[in-house]
Amino acid sequence: MNFKKAIFFVFLMISVSLVFPQGAAINNTGSAADPSAILDVSSIDKGALLPRMTDVQRNAIVNPADGLIIYNTVTKCINLFKSGSWFEICGNCVPPATPVAGNNSPVCSGDTIKLTSTAVPNATYSWTGPNGFTSTLKDPKIPNSSTANSGIYSVVATVGACSSSAAVTTVTVNQSPSSAFTMNPTSAGINTNITFTPNVTGATYSWVFQGGTPATSTIQNPVVQWGTTGTFNITLTVTQAGCTSGVTTNNITISSCGSIHGSQTFNYTGSAQTWQVPVCVTSISASVYGAQGGSGYSGNTNYGGLASATLTVTPGETLTIYVGSQGSGVNGGFNGGGPGAGSGYGGGGASDIRQGGTSLNERIIVGAGGGGGSYWSSLEVVGGKGGGLTGEDGYRVPADAGGQGGTQTGSGTGTCSSMNNPIVSGGFGYGGNSNNGCGCDGYGGGSGWYGGAGSGNCRGGGGGSNYVTPTGSSNVVHTRGVKVGDGQIIITW
């Protein structure tokens, strides 16, 4: 309706109310309203439309008056409100009574939801609800429920072609708590405190500790001991928000050894050291760092190598520990560093662990030392990095070859008036000696499984090679050039 038509309609209604004070008439004939009607509408080719809405929209009307009428787009029926209820007018059928819907909630996840509706004679039922739920049963059930099943459910009763209004009921599903838990430590010795921690906090707990002290507990984080060896069951049940978990059962092993853990660090002392394997310990993790080669300036990168591995040991046995030192002046570092000559520097000493004896052949893991390095006539003399299966070669900037790195089977060669001269080579467990009248300054090779070669002619010494015994070892890693200064050995178990 445009503006002009709207104005016309307003004036028409005013004139109608003035002309026909007994009621308003809408027609094409100009006839007055029937005396019994406040509004008299007549037409031979049009009808009147009631407000159209769904059940939900109809039920949202606040305080409907008796006699209020709408058209229900769900049931396709006219709805009349009377005496506190909506009634349907569906052509020739009489709508059945609206059932009363109910349920057994609140329930816990995993439980069965039981929906109910009151009986309507000769009716069939149509349920809808959250999570895509539908059913034609009068009292359907939803087993193994989850929180996704929470929400509003509705049911319509149908008799013949006539349907009732929808009845609704709200279902609440609470999440059942987890009864999973952890323990620290996971294995232990007799009379050792073990702390238990549930995954869920702020709940009610029921713990049972087979053979433990205490045997039961209701606190969140109990601390328990066992006085005898064996494998024992621990169970936990958790209750939260009215829901009880299933029972979680874990085992714990109590042994005479218990849970043996520790760590010990060995630094350079200038002599052999010993370590006795604790009772019940059958393997250790060793990180063995060789020492840096001697250096005449702070920028040299002739660092010691790292050998790390898990090694098999025997409880109670004694291992011999050698921690190498950095070369100092022409002196090679402790544990095999090769000496330098003139103004040169010695190589770094290796670090190693020996099992079953103290000879070089009893070494089960070796972290190699770096070769000696410095400056000569403003040129950088680079010592080779220790470590790796083959140590790094030494040289002089820009590219003058020096001592070669040690390998798994031998030592390289270096320079001594001539290239590739074996007179400065190292050997099994020691770096090469450059103090052999080679001319210019000499630099020692780093020690290792096999030491790197030394070098005269003012060229850097080679780095030594790492080693890990292939017998009973695992998690082996070899790394070149990581240790600054003296070597170090760290044993954990």
C-alpha positions in Angstrom: 0.0 0.0 0.0 1.5 3.4 -1.1 1.2 6.5 1.0 -1.8 7.9 -0.8 -3.7 4.6 -0.4 -2.8 4.5 3.3 -4.2 8.0 3.8 -7.3 7.0 2.0 -7.7 3.9 4.1 -7.3 5.9 7.3 -10.0 8.3 6.2 -12.2 5.5 5.1 -12.0 3.8 8.5 -12.8 7.1 10.2 -15.7 7.6 8.0 -16.9 4.1 8.6 -16.7 4.5 12.3 -18.6 7.7 12.1 -21.2 6.4 9.7 -21.6 3.0 11.4 -21.0 3.6 15.2 -22.4 0.1 15.9 -19.4 -1.6 14.2 -17.0 -1.5 11.3 -17.8 -3.0 7.9 -15.3 -4.0 5.1 -17.0 -4.9 1.9 -17.5 -3.8 -1.7 -21.2 -2.9 -1.3 -21.2 -0.2 1.3 -23.4 -2.3 3.6 -23.4 -1.5 7.3 -21.9 -3.9 9.8 -24.2 -6.4 11.4 -25.4 -5.1 14.7 -23.8 -8.0 16.6 -20.3 -7.5 15.1 -17.6 -4.9 15.9 -16.0 -5.9 12.6 -18.0 -7.2 9.7 -15.9 -8.3 6.7 -17.5 -9.7 3.5 -16.1 -10.7 0.1 -17.0 -13.1 -2.7 -13.4 -13.6 -3.9 -11.1 -13.1 -0.9 -10.6 -14.4 2.6 -9.1 -13.2 5.9 -5.7 -14.4 7.1 -5.0 -15.0 10.7 -1.5 -14.5 12.2 0.6 -17.5 11.1 3.3 -19.0 13.5 4.9 -22.2 14.8 4.3 -23.9 18.1 7.4 -22.3 19.5 6.4 -18.8 18.4 2.8 -19.3 19.6 4.0 -20.5 23.0 6.2 -17.4 23.3 3.0 -15.2 23.4 2.9 -13.5 26.8 -0.4 -14.0 28.7 -2.6 -14.9 25.7 -6.2 -13.9 26.1 -9.1 -16.3 26.0 -10.4 -16.4 22.5 -7.0 -15.5 20.9 -6.7 -17.2 17.5 -3.7 -18.0 15.3 -2.9 -20.4 12.4 -0.4 -23.1 13.4 2.1 -23.6 10.5 3.3 -26.9 12.1 0.0 -28.7 12.6 -1.8 -26.8 9.7 -4.6 -26.0 12.1 -6.3 -23.0 13.6 -5.4 -22.7 17.3 -7.7 -21.2 19.9 -6.7 -20.2 23.4 -9.2 -21.0 26.1 -9.1 -21.6 29.8 -5.3 -21.7 29.9 -4.7 -24.1 27.0 -4.4 -24.0 23.2 -7.0 -26.0 21.3 -6.9 -26.9 17.6 -9.5 -26.6 15.0 -8.5 -28.8 12.0 -11.3 -29.1 9.6 -13.5 -32.1 10.4 -11.2 -33.7 13.0 -11.0 -33.2 16.7 -7.4 -32.7 17.8 -6.4 -35.2 20.5 -5.4 -34.1 24.0 -1.8 -32.9 24.3 0.3 -35.5 26.1 2.3 -34.6 29.1 6.0 -35.2 28.4 8.6 -36.1 31.0 12.0 -37.7 31.5 14.3 -39.2 34.1 17.0 -36.5 34.0 19.4 -35.4 35.3 21.4 -38.4 34.2 25.1 -39.0 33.8 26.9 -39.6 30.5 26.7 -43.3 29.7 23.3 -43.7 31.4 20.0 -44.3 29.6 17.7 -41.4 29.0 14.0 -42.5 29.5 11.5 -40.2 27.8 7.8 -40.5 28.8 4.5 -39.3 27.6 1.0 -39.7 29.0 -1.3 -42.1 27.1 -3.6 -40.6 24.4 -6.2 -43.2 23.2 -5.6 -44.6 19.7 -2.7 -42.2 19.2 0.7 -42.5 17.4 3.6 -40.5 18.7 6.3 -38.4 17.1 9.3 -37.3 19.1 12.1 -35.0 18.1 15.1 -33.7 20.1 18.8 -32.7 20.2 21.5 -34.5 18.3 19.1 -35.5 15.5 16.9 -37.6 17.8 13.6 -38.9 16.4 11.3 -41.7 17.6 7.7 -43.0 17.1 7.6 -44.8 20.4 5.4 -43.6 23.2 8.2 -43.8 25.8 11.5 -44.0 23.9 14.9 -44.6 25.5 18.4 -43.2 24.6 21.1 -45.6 25.8 24.7 -44.6 26.5 23.9 -40.9 26.6 26.3 -38.0 26.3 26.1 -34.3 27.0 25.2 -33.9 23.3 21.8 -35.4 24.2 21.0 -32.5 26.6 18.2 -30.1 25.5 14.5 -29.8 24.8 12.5 -32.8 23.5 9.0 -32.5 22.0 6.3 -35.0 21.4 3.1 -34.8 19.3 0.2 -37.3 19.5 -1.7 -38.0 16.3 -5.1 -39.7 16.1 -6.2 -40.3 12.5 -5.4 -37.1 10.6 -5.4 -34.9 13.7 -2.4 -34.0 15.8 -2.1 -32.6 19.2 -0.1 -29.6 20.2 3.6 -30.4 20.9 4.5 -31.2 24.5 8.0 -30.5 25.6 10.4 -31.7 28.3 14.0 -30.7 29.1 16.7 -33.3 29.5 20.0 -32.7 31.4 23.0 -35.0 30.9 26.0 -34.3 33.2 29.4 -35.5 32.2 30.7 -38.5 34.2 34.2 -37.8 35.5 37.4 -39.6 34.6 38.9 -41.9 37.1 42.4 -42.0 35.4 45.3 -41.2 37.7 49.1 -41.1 37.8 51.6 -42.1 40.5 55.1 -40.9 41.3 57.3 -42.8 41.3 55.8 -45.6 39.1 57.9 -48.2 40.8 59.6 -48.1 44.2 61.3 -49.9 47.0 59.9 -51.0 50.3 58.6 -48.2 52.6 59.0 -45.6 49.8 56.5 -42.8 49.7 54.4 -42.9 46.5 52.1 -40.0 45.6 48.9 -40.6 43.6 47.3 -37.8 41.5 43.9 -38.1 39.8 43.2 -36.4 36.5 40.1 -34.8 37.9 40.3 -32.2 40.8 37.7 -31.0 43.2 35.7 -34.2 43.3 35.0 -37.0 45.7 37.5 -39.9 45.7 37.5 -43.6 46.7 41.0 -45.1 46.5 41.8 -48.7 47.3 45.5 -49.7 47.7 46.0 -53.5 47.7 48.6 -54.3 50.4 49.4 -50.6 51.0 49.4 -48.3 53.9 46.9 -46.8 54.1 44.7 -49.5 52.4 42.0 -46.9 51.4 41.7 -43.2 51.1 39.2 -40.5 50.2 41.6 -37.5 49.8 42.6 -36.2 46.4 46.4 -36.9 46.6 47.1 -39.7 49.0 50.7 -40.8 49.8 51.1 -44.6 50.2 53.8 -47.0 51.2 54.2 -50.8 50.7 56.1 -52.9 53.3 56.6 -56.0 51.1 57.8 -56.6 47.6 55.3 -57.6 44.8 52.9 -56.2 42.3 49.8 -54.6 43.7 46.5 -53.2 42.4 45.4 -49.6 42.9 41.8 -48.7 42.0 40.1 -45.3 41.9 36.4 -44.2 41.7 35.6 -40.5 41.3 32.2 -38.8 41.9 31.5 -35.3 40.7 28.3 -33.3 40.1 26.2 -36.4 41.1 28.0 -38.6 38.5 30.3 -41.5 39.4 33.1 -42.7 37.1 33.9 -46.2 36.2 36.7 -47.8 38.1 40.3 -47.4 36.9 42.8 -50.0 38.0 46.6 -49.7 37.7 49.5 -51.8 39.0 52.6 -50.9 41.0 55.7 -53.0 41.5 57.5 -52.8 44.7 61.0 -54.3 44.6 64.0 -54.7 46.9 65.9 -52.3 44.5 63.1 -49.8 44.4 63.3 -46.9 41.9 67.0 -46.1 41.7 67.8 -42.8 40.0 70.7 -40.5 40.3 73.4 -38.4 38.5 77.1 -37.8 39.0 79.4 -35.3 37.3 83.1 -35.8 36.9 85.4 -32.9 36.2 89.1 -32.8 35.4 91.4 -33.6 38.4 94.6 -34.6 36.7 94.3 -38.3 37.6 92.0 -41.3 37.2 88.8 -41.4 39.1 86.5 -44.3 40.0 82.8 -44.8 40.3 80.9 -47.8 41.7 77.7 -48.8 40.0 74.9 -48.7 42.5 73.1 -51.9 43.5 70.3 -52.8 41.1 71.5 -50.5 38.4 72.1 -52.4 35.1 72.4 -49.5 32.7 73.7 -45.9 32.7 73.4 -42.9 30.4 76.8 -41.3 29.8 77.7 -37.9 28.3 81.4 -37.8 27.7 83.0 -34.5 26.7 86.6 -34.3 25.4 88.7 -31.2 26.2 89.4 -28.2 23.9 92.8 -28.0 22.3 95.3 -25.4 23.5 94.6 -22.0 21.9 96.6 -18.8 21.6 93.5 -16.7 21.0 89.9 -16.7 22.2 88.3 -17.1 18.7 89.6 -20.6 18.0 86.8 -23.2 17.7 89.0 -26.3 18.4 86.5 -27.6 21.0 86.2 -31.0 22.4 83.7 -33.6 21.1 80.7 -35.2 22.8 80.0 -39.0 22.8 76.7 -39.9 24.5 75.1 -43.4 24.9 73.2 -45.8 27.1 75.7 -48.4 28.4 75.2 -51.8 30.0 76.8 -52.1 33.4 76.9 -54.6 36.3 75.6 -53.6 39.7 78.4 -53.1 42.2 81.2 -53.0 39.5 83.8 -50.2 39.5 84.3 -48.1 36.4 87.4 -46.0 35.9 86.9 -42.4 34.8 89.4 -40.3 32.9 88.5 -36.6 32.3 90.8 -34.8 29.8 92.1 -31.3 30.2 92.7 -28.5 27.7 96.2 -28.1 26.3 98.3 -25.5 28.0 101.1 -23.8 26.1 103.1 -26.5 24.3 101.9 -29.1 26.8 99.2 -31.5 25.6 96.1 -32.0 27.8 95.8 -34.8 30.3 94.8 -38.1 28.9 96.6 -38.2 25.6 96.7 -34.6 24.2 99.7 -34.2 21.8 102.4 -31.6 22.6 103.2 -28.5 20.5 106.5 -26.9 19.8 108.0 -23.4 19.8 105.1 -20.9 20.2 102.6 -23.6 19.3 100.0 -25.2 21.5 99.3 -28.8 22.6 96.1 -30.8 21.7 93.2 -31.4 24.1 93.0 -34.6 26.2 90.2 -37.1 25.6 87.7 -38.1 28.3 86.7 -41.8 28.6 85.1 -44.5 30.8 86.9 -47.8 31.2 85.2 -51.1 32.2 86.9 -54.2 33.5 90.4 -52.6 33.7 92.4 -49.4 33.2 94.1 -50.0 29.9 93.2 -48.1 26.7 91.6 -51.3 25.4 89.0 -51.2 28.3 87.6 -47.9 27.1 83.8 -48.3 26.4 83.1 -44.7 25.5 85.4 -41.8 24.4 84.9 -38.1 23.9 87.7 -36.7 21.8 89.9 -33.7 22.4 90.5 -30.9 19.8 93.7 -30.1 18.1 96.0 -27.2 19.1 95.6 -23.8 17.4 96.7 -20.1 17.5 98.0 -17.3 15.3 101.1 -17.2 13.1 102.2 -14.0 11.4 98.7 -12.6 11.6 97.3 -15.8 10.0 94.8 -18.0 11.9 96.1 -21.4 12.8 93.0 -23.5 13.3 92.9 -26.6 15.5 90.5 -29.3 14.3 87.4 -30.0 16.4 87.4 -33.2 18.4 84.6 -35.7 18.1 82.5 -37.5 15.6 83.6 -40.9 14.2 86.4 -38.9 12.4 87.9 -35.8 14.0 88.2 -32.5 12.1 91.4 -31.7 10.3 93.6 -28.8 11.4 94.8 -26.1 9.0 96.1 -22.6 8.5 94.1 -19.8 6.9 93.4 -19.6 4.1 93.8 -23.3 3.2 97.1 -24.7 4.2 96.6 -28.3 5.4 97.7 -29.2 8.9 97.2 -32.3 11.0 94.5 -34.7 10.0 91.7 -35.9 12.3 91.8 -39.3 14.0 89.4 -42.1 12.7 88.0 -45.3 14.1 91.0 -47.2 12.8 94.0 -44.9 12.9 95.5 -41.4 13.1 96.0 -39.2 10.1 99.2 -37.5 9.1 100.4 -33.9 9.3 103.1 -31.5 8.0 106.7 -31.6 9.1 108.7 -29.9 6.4 106.7 -32.0 4.0 103.0 -32.8 3.6 101.5 -36.1 4.8 104.4 -36.8 7.1 103.6 -39.7 9.5 106.3 -38.5 11.9 103.7 -36.2 13.5 100.9 -38.8 13.5 99.0 -39.7 16.6 97.9 -43.2 17.7 95.6 -45.3 19.7 94.5 -43.1 22.6 96.9 -40.1 22.0 97.4 -37.1 19.7 100.3 -36.5 17.4 103.5 -34.9 18.7 104.7 -31.9 16.6 107.9 -31.5 18.6 110.1 -33.2 16.0 112.2 -30.4 14.5 109.5 -29.7 11.9 110.2 -26.0 11.6 108.0 -23.0 12.5 105.7 -23.5 15.4 104.2 -27.0 16.1 100.6 -27.9 17.2 99.6 -31.1 18.9 96.8 -33.4 17.9 93.8 -33.9 20.1 93.4 -37.2 21.9 90.6 -39.7 21.2 89.9 -43.3 20.4 92.6 -42.5 17.8 94.3 -39.2 18.2 94.5 -36.5 15.5 97.9 -35.8 13.9 100.0 -33.0 15.1 101.5 -30.5 12.6 104.6 -28.4 12.3 105.0 -25.5 9.8 102.6 -23.4 11.9 99.5 -25.3 11.0 96.8 -26.6 13.4 96.7 -30.1 14.9 93.8 -32.5 14.0 91.0 -33.4 16.4 90.7 -36.9 17.8 87.8 -39.4 17.1 85.0 -40.4 19.5 84.1 -44.0 20.2 81.3 -46.1 21.8 81.6 -49.8 22.3 79.1 -51.7 20.1 78.5 -54.3 22.9 75.5 -53.5 25.0 75.2 -49.8 23.9 72.2 -47.9 22.6 71.1 -44.4 21.9 74.5 -43.5 20.6 75.1 -39.9 19.5 78.5 -38.4 18.3 78.9 -34.7 18.2 81.9 -32.6 17.1 83.2 -29.5 18.8 80.9 -28.7 21.7 83.1 -28.5 24.9 85.0 -25.3 25.7 88.0 -25.7 28.2 88.5 -29.0 30.1 86.5 -32.1 29.5 83.7 -33.5 31.6 81.7 -36.7 32.1 78.1 -36.9 33.4 76.6 -40.3 34.4 72.9 -40.7 35.1 71.0 -43.8 36.1 
